[in-house]
Amino acid sequence: RRCRMARFLAALTLLSLPLLASAYLPVGSVPALALKWKLQPSTHRAGPRFAGVTGLKSASTFGLSAKAGDKDQVVRGRVPEDPTTKCACASNLSYEKCCSPFHSSGTAPEDPVDLIRARYSAYAYRLPGYVMRSTSRKSPDWTVNQAAWIEDIVDFCDSYRFKRPGGQVLGMELEECTYSSPEVCYVQFKAKMLGPGYRPVELVERSRVLRENGRWFYEKGTLLEYQGDLV
């Protein structure tokens, strides 16, 4: 199968390096919530070795048309039936008061952190349409091949669990949010998931998001750190 998460998250999904956005130069754009790579269960730090890696394919981006959203009805299956359920992003808010408006009504996040939260929960709830629509066309991962993109996203969603066996959400943790300009923001976060055998997986990513026509979109991310098996 095609490898995922290349060129973060998150994400994952997905940053423990307190760098100033205005001075930061990413060493490689590796979307953490889109990685598909067999790794040994241990802690690693991403570095220049990720730059220019071939054979990895992103599954975390798309900022396309409403047609992509129509696919949600086909692949949806994990959206809470009870909208008062705690949101998968671990904001401690209910889904209806957190990410649901972004996913279902077209409401645009006014804060870049809300964008990253909504993208993480879109992976958790298996909503490729939102992941696609919330990605800038300037992203290096942007493509018009919607069918293949949807397949990649759904495959990633199905490769991980986003809550514990007891039902508690894993979510994401914000670590830093810095602006290099009014139109460019860097969001550092840690995304938590469970891999095969319910083994913990944590991804730390620095995402670059852009304000375009008054709306925030994900452009790309740099995977800084991960722990566990990336399937």
Disulfide bonds with the S-S distance in Angstrom:
none
